Amino acid sequence: MTPALGAWRRPDPSPADGPPTGTPAGTPALRVRGLGVRYREVVALEDVDLEVGVGEACGLVGMNGSGKSTLFRTVVGLQRAGTGDVTVLGRSVDRARAEGLLGYVPQQDDLDRDFPVTVRDVVLMGRYHRMGLTRRARAADEQAADDALARVGLADLADRRIGRLSGGQRQRALLARALAQDARVLLLDEPFTGLDVTSQAAVEQVLRELVAAGGSVLVSTHDLGSLPQLCSRSVLLHRRVLAAGPTAEVLTPENLARAFGLDASGWTATGPGGAA
Ligand SMILES: Nc1ncnc2c1ncn2[C@@H]1O[C@H](COP(=O)(O)OP(=O)(O)OP(=O)(O)O)[C@@H](O)[C@H]1O
């Protein structure tokens, strides 16, 4: 039987997920300046400025094709930017990745479903930067992987082949990989897609705990109803940044209408037809 999702709790919340020692006070967790990305003739992002503070969860909202995944992929270095620059806790992306500071939970993973690796193996990949060239897991790595799996409610599936998980379980395994990494800045591209309501609530709880411990989160979602509780700030994207600031001020009917090309009537800050 799978244990209750989210039953694991960080025993002693601490600033353990905050910036590493030596990071100057006030350094943003993520700073994106003037970012522009093209795919041949398609302009996916144009002059995007964005900042996520330390200990802050920021929502990224936009219609299909508005550039959210492109933004994530560019920030983590999987997509080349035409213009602009990105820093993570004041470091270059390469350095932040080498230090394991930057975690990424992609919308679609590129793991081969037939590849004979277990769920635990995948989560242990989050520890590679600590293992050195041998990539041999030590007791601390195994412990971190097991803790992360418990945290997302997958402890009982640790030895299952990754290709045999359901879509929602796979999403949670990818989150566990980022948790095991101990990333201080976490990028999540639609992490709630495919999750049932219980799993979504538990994943939201894990993110809140991360932020409470000093971590920083940028999360894209189409679930506008969950944003005000999860993210103190939000960014509305449509190739460019249309609005950014406190979530309640960003998710106005007018802004949402601009971002989604809708008639503003019927929209509220909590989503279509919801209460304001
Ligand atoms: N590899 C690619 N080659 C060409 N165009 C691409 C590529 N990837 C994305 N695009 C285009 O870039 C734009 C932004 O796409 P992106 O995937 O970043 O949007 P998104 O906001 O993440 O969408 P969704 O909500 O559907 O996930 C779209 O017009 C898309 O068609």
The ligand as an SDF file (V2000), in Angstrom:
LIG
                    3D

 31 33  0  0  0  0  0  0  0  0999 V2000
   11.2150   23.1740  -30.6330 N   0  0  0  0  0  0  0  0  0  0  0  0
   10.4320   24.1210  -31.1470 C   0  0  0  0  0  0  0  0  0  0  0  0
   10.5270   24.4840  -32.4450 N   0  0  0  0  0  0  0  0  0  0  0  0
    9.7560   25.4770  -32.9550 C   0  0  0  0  0  0  0  0  0  0  0  0
    8.8420   26.1660  -32.2390 N   0  0  0  0  0  0  0  0  0  0  0  0
    8.6980   25.8300  -30.9490 C   0  0  0  0  0  0  0  0  0  0  0  0
    9.4840   24.8130  -30.3310 C   0  0  0  0  0  0  0  0  0  0  0  0
    9.1170   24.7260  -29.0210 N   0  0  0  0  0  0  0  0  0  0  0  0
    8.1630   25.6550  -28.8330 C   0  0  0  0  0  0  0  0  0  0  0  0
    7.9110   26.3180  -29.9790 N   0  0  0  0  0  0  0  0  0  0  0  0
    6.9650   27.4320  -30.1630 C   0  0  0  0  0  0  0  0  0  0  0  0
    7.3520   28.4480  -29.2520 O   0  0  0  0  0  0  0  0  0  0  0  0
    6.1970   29.0370  -28.6490 C   0  0  0  0  0  0  0  0  0  0  0  0
    6.2670   28.8770  -27.1320 C   0  0  0  0  0  0  0  0  0  0  0  0
    6.1170   27.5020  -26.8130 O   0  0  0  0  0  0  0  0  0  0  0  0
    6.2200   26.9620  -25.3070 P   0  0  0  0  0  0  0  0  0  0  0  0
    6.2630   25.4680  -25.3780 O   0  0  0  0  0  0  0  0  0  0  0  0
    7.3420   27.6420  -24.6430 O   0  0  0  0  0  0  0  0  0  0  0  0
    4.8320   27.4630  -24.6820 O   0  0  0  0  0  0  0  0  0  0  0  0
    4.1150   27.1060  -23.3010 P   0  0  0  0  0  0  0  0  0  0  0  0
    3.6540   28.3920  -22.7220 O   0  0  0  0  0  0  0  0  0  0  0  0
    4.9960   26.2620  -22.4650 O   0  0  0  0  0  0  0  0  0  0  0  0
    2.8360   26.2730  -23.7760 O   0  0  0  0  0  0  0  0  0  0  0  0
    1.9270   25.1530  -23.0070 P   0  0  0  0  0  0  0  0  0  0  0  0
    1.0690   25.8690  -22.0090 O   0  0  0  0  0  0  0  0  0  0  0  0
    1.1220   24.5770  -24.1290 O   0  0  0  0  0  0  0  0  0  0  0  0
    2.8690   24.1450  -22.3950 O   0  0  0  0  0  0  0  0  0  0  0  0
    5.0000   28.3750  -29.3020 C   0  0  0  0  0  0  0  0  0  0  0  0
    4.5730   29.1710  -30.3800 O   0  0  0  0  0  0  0  0  0  0  0  0
    5.5450   27.0590  -29.7840 C   0  0  0  0  0  0  0  0  0  0  0  0
    4.8130   26.6010  -30.9080 O   0  0  0  0  0  0  0  0  0  0  0  0
  1  2  1  0
  2  3  1  0
  2  7  2  0
  3  4  2  0
  4  5  1  0
  5  6  2  0
  6  7  1  0
  6 10  1  0
  7  8  1  0
  8  9  2  0
  9 10  1  0
 10 11  1  0
 11 12  1  0
 11 30  1  0
 12 13  1  0
 13 14  1  0
 13 28  1  0
 14 15  1  0
 15 16  1  0
 16 17  2  0
 16 18  1  0
 16 19  1  0
 19 20  1  0
 20 21  2  0
 20 22  1  0
 20 23  1  0
 23 24  1  0
 24 25  2  0
 24 26  1  0
 24 27  1  0
 28 29  1  0
 28 30  1  0
 30 31  1  0
M  END
$$$$
